[in-house]
Amino acid sequence: MFAVYAAAFLAVAVITRGESVRNVLFYNAISGEDDYFMDYFNSIRNSIFEFSYNIGVIYPPLVNLFYFFLSRLLPAGTTDNIDFPGRYIVRNGQLPLLSYVLFTVAVVLFTVKVIEKYVARSSLPRSKALLAYTIVFSYPSVYCIERGNITMLAAVLTLVFVMYRDSEKRYLRELSFIALAVAASIKIYPAVFGLLLIFDKKYKDAARLAVYGAVLFIVPFFFYDGFTSIYQFVKKILDFSDKKAVFFGVGQVSVKNIAALLGLVFDFTGDTVRRVGGTLFPLTQFLALFAAATVPLKWQKAAALTYFMINFAAVSQAYSVLFLVVPFLMLLSGGEPLRRIDRVYLVVFALFFVPLPPFSSLSDLFGVGGLGGLITYQNREVFKNIFTQPNQYLSMLLMQLLLLLLTVEGVSKTIKTLKKRDSAPVIVNI
């Protein structure tokens, strides 16, 4: 599937002189500005302020300190005291761009090596390189690289945790716990994978993981202004998420973004969108946790936790889908025979990762007449984007399909367990 769609994607890119590639990236989402790589460079700019959390930084302090370290490698004129309108100065120098290239190459190589190492331990050793490069060139990965986002590093560190959390070697287990703690200190949400230890009843390991996470997350705040920074950080995240909960953004994949899309299509007020999202969000999060606790296989538990994690933030971008690499590789590398339903899961995972060709030439059909005549809603641009940015819309729906599949399996397993318990013979000692 990946090879076919990648070839089609490349062919359409050649035909459209690269416009189709441009459509799947972040470019069109922000008023036509060339905002490429700016998650990286904005973070460097934000990190140089003495009190970063006073200006609304939403990265945890460990990763903020990392960006501060990078800023010290760059000329002061390209990073210090740059206001928001002038933020592109940080990116446009030769040395800042080179720093991004080198950092990205290092993360990509690390990702490839970790995936190859993981797959080599499975029944698919010959496929390790193919799988690794398929994932590196997948849609969420390319989207992440274009944004300059650090999510890829958090995702691969989460995979390191999954690889070694059950290792017989103590140092590898501890290394895996530290890896997940660092991942959570980058993006917060990977902390939910610690529940895998709870499900396995490894409570002491879970306690040590919690200690690592607390130290790496809280202590760096005291490089700023301590508890005040913690308060400002939490408040900014809550405010940011609340605002985004009513704003539809192409590329966002949470259930709240679906509510925002419905609001855009049916002209709901912001309060109505909040109510719809406020109903769907706790329901889907409960179902994800229910599935994680009841599905029979470890990779399914990881998939349910990944859904819970990605769905948690209203602003979750398409690059967050990269975390699905973890359950995807667990499924492929588990060693168990594939069930019939597993083939459905494989197709779902593949559709998350393959770069679907955005036939931007089809947008001409949405002018006067043509298919545009079939759309009576005021906001026809939303539907037009479905054809020019298929990955981003499809990911929204695939997220809910994944949850549905996992929930059905969880319910089925629960029913079977209850029936077995009821049918068990009762032995009475006299």
Beta strands, then each sheet from edge to edge (+ up, - down):
end
